[in-house]
Amino acid sequence: QVQLVESGGGLVQPGGSLRLSCAASEHPLDWYSIGWFRQAPGKEREGVVCRSFSDGTTHYADSVKGRFTISRDDAQNTVYLLMNNLTPEDTAVYYCATGICSSVPGTSPIKTSSRDYWGQGTQVTVSS
């Protein structure tokens, strides 16, 4: 069992930045590929990014490529999502989750199954 706890969400102006954290307990994060999803009101859940446990390869959705960066701090057993140049379209609840990374163009960069673990989510609101 892995417990994931997100933090760092909040209100930010367009063009601003936020860093989300996903802290894990019970097992080292380097046992898992891990990434972030987001879900905006009235929209389907969207895979944002995935970091492979095996070699650290990262996979990003086209909508965030060049603006978002995922990283991992093994000493803190925490994964971070740095989000720059935010727009109102980035407003959503953001969830970290374990899963499998995918590099297939046009598909989600992370896929999960019933055996994967999820955090509770953190709200990100981009508004002036």
N, C-alpha and C positions, 0 to 999 in steps of 0.2 A: 504494500500500500504506500502510495506517495501522496503527500498533501502539498498542494500548490496554493500559494497565497499571493495575489497580485496587490500592488500598491502603486501610487504615483499619478493616478488620474486626477483630473481637475478641469478647470476652465482656463482656456488660453485664447489669446487673440489670433486671428489669421496671420500667418507668417511666423508665429512663435514656435517654441519647442517644448517638448515634455519628455521625460524619461520614465518609462514604466519598469517596475521590478516584479519578478516572479520568484519568490523564495520557496525552496523545496525542503521538506523534512522526510525523514525515514530512510531515504536512499540518495546516493550521490546523483546529481543531475547528469553526470557524464555517462551514466548507464543508458540514457535515453536520448533519442532525437526529440527536440522540443521546439515549439513555435508559438505563434500568436494567431488568434482569430479575432474578428470583430463583428458586431452585429448592430446595425443602426435600426431605429424604429421603423417597422413596416418593411424591412428588407431581410433577405436571407443572410445567414451567417457566411462570412467571407474569410477564407484563409489568407493571412497576411505574409507570414514568413515562417521558415523552418530552418533549424540548425541541426545538421547531422551529428550524431554522437560519435561516429567512427572517424571522421576526418575534419569535422568542423565546417564542412561545406555549407554555404547558406543559399537559400532559395527565396526569392521575393515575388510577391504579386506585382504585376505591371503597374498597378495603381499607386504603389508606394516605393517602387524601385528608385534609388537615388536620393530618397528622402528619409527612409527608415533604416536603422541598423540594429541588428541583433548581436548580442555579445553574452559571454558567460564568465562568471567569476567563480572558480571552483572553491576558493577559500571561503566564500560566502554562500556557496551552493545556491547561487542566484543567477537567473537569466534576466537580461535587461533588453528593453526595446527603446532605443533613442529615436524620437520622431521630430524631424525638422520640417520647416516650411509647411506647417499645418494649414489645412483649409477646412472650411465648414463641412466638406464632404468626408472628412476624417472623423467627424462626430459619431461616436458609437460606444458600446460597452466592449471593452477589450478583455479577452480571455487568453491565458496561457494554457497549453496542453501538451502532453506527450503525443507522439504519433510517428508517422513515417514521412520522410521528405520525398517530394516529387519534383522532377525537373521537366516534366512534360509541358510544353508550351500550351497556354490557354487553359490550364487546369490549376486547381488549388496547389500551392506549394507544400501543403501539409495535409495528410489524410489520417483520420483517426478511426479506431474501432471501439467496441464496447469495453475492451480491456485497457484503454488508455485513461489517463487522469487529467482532470480539469481543475482550474481554479474557479473562484467564485465571480470573477470579473471586476473590472474597475472602469468607471465612467470617464470618458474623455469628451469634453465639449469645446468646440472651436467656434467662437463667436465674438463679434465686436460689441 
